[in-house]
Amino acid sequence: MTITKSLTSKNRSIDELVQDIEVLIQEIQNLYCLDEIPWVIGYSGGKDSTATLQLIWNAISKLPPQKRKKTIHIITTDTLVENPIVSAWVKKSLQKIDVEAKEQSLPFTTHLLHPELKETFWVGLIGKGYPAPKGKFRWCTERLKIKPSNHFIREVIRKSGEAILVLGIRKAESTKRAKRMEEFEARRVRDRLSPNMNLPNSLVYSPIEDWQNDEVWIFLMQWENPWGYSNKDLLSMYRGASADNECPLVVDTTTPSCGSSRFGCWVCTLVSQDKSLAAMIRNDEEKSWLQPLLDLRAELDSPESRERRDFRRRNGKVQLYERNLDGSISIEPIPGPFTKTGREYWLRRILETQAEVRRNAPPDMGDITLITTEELSEIRRIWLEERHEFDDSLPRIYQEITGEPFIDPRPGAEQRLLGLDEWNLLEELTDGDAMYLELMAKLLDTERQFHTKIRRSGIYKALEKCFETSSATKEEAIANAHRKRDLQEAAKVGDVAKIKQLTWADVKFSNADLEE
């Protein structure tokens, strides 16, 4: 630590960084000993959260044993679709933290959190038919990342009344992050301690908020990891995820930094491409076994996936929008969830991808799981109970791809009155009419669901909903949506003649139905 060349655009030297760390150590110790409020550290295994945890660990370890009484929770959220390399890294790190904390008599305890089963990525996409996330339909972040951690913190607050959330957030991460952090500075109760607007009775402590990317790496390389995990391996992981395979220690402002590497969900379609995973594969041929993940992610994001989606929304209604096609406006239905065929397609693809990576992965990653048995069980339940698809195709698809029978852990999963034979009979009777098949299946399965109930109140409303969502053909449903749109437009401008015309057309359509 004798290097004194400037590190950042702020011209802060190594000596100044050392002084800052000493001040932070004292600040952390004072804050920890100030009260009985429990701490929760957000740990992702990345450089910023590792540096933050390392600072906290070093500070607490220097306290006398009698003062290390307050529990410090370390939480990590596993979305179940994390980059496999990073996920394995983090899980091993948590195991090491637990062992070392016990040996060093430190008050750290780790918690690996997961999203609720009904809210995982594959249950959303394959079970409910949600399309791959986009900017206007970003359904994943809240379910996969925010809710699990917030639920844990709320439980800590419920038991203790308050909590301090320790995060490795930094202003240098982005302009947006810096602006957001600066907005809260005016409300601070003390330095680096901000109110948490999302969780009442909690504060956010951000010890490295003013550090630059390069300072984070200097700290990780020059200060030994206190729980015995290799920060050099972390550097190598970031280097491997950089496009130019470079992640140098920075000694002046002209040296490129490794800070732009970003690890996240391998299925993420909110970005144009997964640069970190692609760079890992490109920079290390031994990681070529991960290529099927990139291929599946690209397929999820391709325009062709649109063809596998329903013309109706999940509520069964047709909603129109103005689509720009080569400069001309086309009024079309907003694509809804994936159809039955589409959902079955994605189930096959994730099972095929999982089988392929397991065949080619190194021995220590041979048991990699891309979709869990519990998720498959929930998908099966949704298809059977909510989508009324009583042909029960999931076990057949699973055995077709894996060569093994699907063992459903859900109690009573195999007890059904309707099955594949009845579905095949319906297909014959409906003679290839997909909407008619859907309607008949919904009506039969709705009756089945009410069959075992002591009270059948609500059955007529449920049956009526079947007709509302599935009785019209695709062409009729879209035509009715256009008519409704035209009626609304005519009402806005007060075009009485147009309103009468459209209303009369509606009446004639209804009379024709009645005459049949």
ABEGO torsion letter per residue (X at the ends): XABABBABAAGBBAAAAAAAAAAAAAAAAAAAAABABBBBBBBAGBAAAAAAAAAAAAAAAABBAAABABBBBBBBBBAGABBAAAAAAAAAAAAAAAAAAAAAGBABBBBBBBBBAAABAAAAAAAAGBBBBBAABBAAAAAAAAAAAAAAAAAAAAAAGBBBBBBABBAAABAAAAAAAAAAAAABABBGBBBBAABBGBBBBBAAAABBAAAAAAAAAABBBAAGBBAAAAAAAAAAABAAGBBBBBABAABBBAAABBBBBAABAABABBAAAAAAAAABAAAAAAAAAAAAAAAAABAAAAAABBABBAAGBBBBBBBBBGGBBBBBBBBBBBBAAAAAAAAAAAAAAAAAAAAABBAAAAABBABBAAAAAAAAAAAAAAAGBAAGAAAAAAAAAAGBBBBBABBGAABBABBAAAAAAAAAAAGGBAAAAAAAAAAAAAAAAAAABABABGAAAAAAAAAAAAABBAAAAAAAAAAAAAAAAAAAAGBAAAAAAAAAAAAAAAAAAAAX
